[in-house]
Amino acid sequence: MTTTRPPLPPFTAETAARKVRLAEDAWNSRDAHHVALAYTADCRWRNRAEFPVGREAIVQFLQRKWARELDYRLIKELWAFAGNRIAVRFAYEWHDAAGLWFRSYGNENWEFDDSGLMRRRIASINDLPIGESQRLFHWPLGRRPDGHQGLGELDL
């Protein structure tokens, strides 16, 4: 039995934006097992200099990531879409174990199978050291509130 993960391709502007927000919400949960369910069993990633393949590798990657990137808060925004592909831009804020804060900026290219599971994720990310007073993402840990500004409104 194949699991479906709506919205399904081909995407419209509305369904692509919904897919992006669902991904943002999942990542803000910082639950690696939950996040991994959005990917095919053999999903291929490129994330900085790591190339995880498959759900278990994705879970391990995310667990390492969120053990290192503390108080993680993420905003994703739809950039473009066509057929079964979505391009996203994002920013997230986090601090390390020493208390140093960062804002990480990036772009992702996503490709989905017919059941709406992501089979490829290609991410390019840059980290900017920031002071704690420069933080812009102040909601309680978890899902970004609906009324919180997005990347466009924050001029990021």
C-alpha positions in Angstrom: 0.0 0.0 0.0 1.4 3.4 -1.1 1.2 6.3 1.4 0.0 9.6 -0.1 1.1 12.9 1.2 -1.3 15.6 -0.1 -1.1 18.1 -1.7 -0.2 16.0 -4.7 1.5 17.0 -7.9 1.0 18.6 -10.4 1.1 21.6 -8.1 -0.9 24.9 -8.4 0.2 28.1 -6.7 -2.2 27.3 -3.8 -1.1 23.6 -3.4 2.6 24.4 -3.7 2.3 27.1 -1.0 0.4 24.6 1.2 3.1 22.0 0.7 5.8 24.5 1.7 3.9 25.5 4.9 3.4 21.8 5.8 7.1 21.2 5.5 7.9 24.3 7.6 5.5 23.2 10.3 7.1 19.7 10.3 10.7 21.0 10.5 9.7 23.4 13.3 8.5 20.4 15.3 12.1 19.1 15.3 10.7 15.6 15.3 13.1 13.8 12.9 10.9 10.7 12.6 7.8 12.8 11.8 9.7 14.9 9.2 11.2 11.8 7.5 7.7 10.5 6.7 7.3 13.2 4.0 10.2 11.6 2.0 10.3 8.4 -0.1 12.0 5.4 1.4 14.9 6.0 -1.0 14.9 9.8 -1.0 18.2 11.5 -2.0 19.4 14.7 -0.4 22.2 17.1 -0.8 22.5 19.3 2.3 25.7 21.3 2.4 28.4 18.7 2.2 26.2 15.7 3.3 24.4 13.4 1.0 21.9 11.3 3.0 19.9 8.6 1.1 16.8 7.1 2.6 14.5 7.8 5.5 16.8 6.3 8.2 19.8 8.4 7.0 17.5 11.5 7.0 16.4 10.8 10.6 20.0 10.4 11.7 20.9 13.6 9.8 18.1 15.6 11.4 18.8 14.3 14.9 22.5 15.4 14.6 21.3 18.8 13.2 18.9 19.6 16.0 21.3 18.5 18.7 23.8 21.1 17.3 21.3 23.8 16.2 19.5 24.8 19.4 16.3 26.7 19.7 15.8 26.2 15.9 13.0 28.4 14.3 12.4 28.2 10.5 10.5 30.2 7.9 10.1 28.7 4.4 8.6 30.6 1.4 7.5 29.3 -2.0 9.8 30.6 -4.7 8.6 28.7 -7.8 6.8 25.5 -8.9 6.1 23.5 -12.0 4.6 20.0 -12.3 6.1 17.9 -9.5 8.8 20.3 -8.5 8.9 23.2 -6.0 11.7 25.7 -5.3 11.8 27.2 -1.8 13.8 29.9 0.0 14.2 29.8 3.7 15.8 31.3 6.8 16.2 29.8 10.2 17.7 31.1 13.5 19.5 29.0 16.0 22.3 29.0 18.5 25.1 26.7 19.3 26.1 25.1 22.6 28.3 28.2 23.4 25.3 30.5 23.0 26.4 32.0 19.7 23.4 32.9 17.4 23.2 32.4 13.7 20.7 33.0 10.9 21.0 30.5 8.2 19.7 31.4 4.7 19.1 28.9 1.9 17.3 27.6 -1.1 15.9 24.1 -1.7 14.8 22.3 -4.8 12.2 19.6 -4.2 11.0 16.8 -6.5 8.0 14.7 -5.6 6.6 11.3 -6.7 3.0 10.9 -7.7 1.9 10.2 -4.2 3.2 13.5 -2.9 6.3 12.2 -1.2 9.6 14.0 -1.8 12.1 11.9 -3.6 14.8 14.5 -4.0 15.9 17.5 -1.9 18.8 19.7 -2.9 19.7 22.4 -0.4 22.2 25.2 -0.4 22.7 27.0 2.9 24.8 29.9 4.3 25.2 30.8 7.9 25.4 34.4 9.2 26.6 34.9 12.8 24.1 37.3 14.5 23.9 38.8 17.9 21.0 37.7 20.1 19.5 41.2 19.8 19.4 40.8 16.0 17.0 37.8 16.2 13.7 38.1 14.3 12.1 34.8 15.0 10.7 35.0 18.5 7.7 32.7 18.6 7.5 29.9 21.2 9.3 26.7 19.9 7.2 24.8 17.5 4.9 25.9 14.6 5.3 29.5 13.5 2.1 31.4 14.4 -0.1 32.2 11.4 0.2 36.0 12.2 4.0 36.0 12.3 5.7 37.7 9.4 7.1 35.7 6.6 10.4 36.2 4.8 9.0 38.8 2.4 7.6 40.9 5.2 10.8 40.6 7.2 12.8 41.6 4.1 14.9 38.5 4.3 
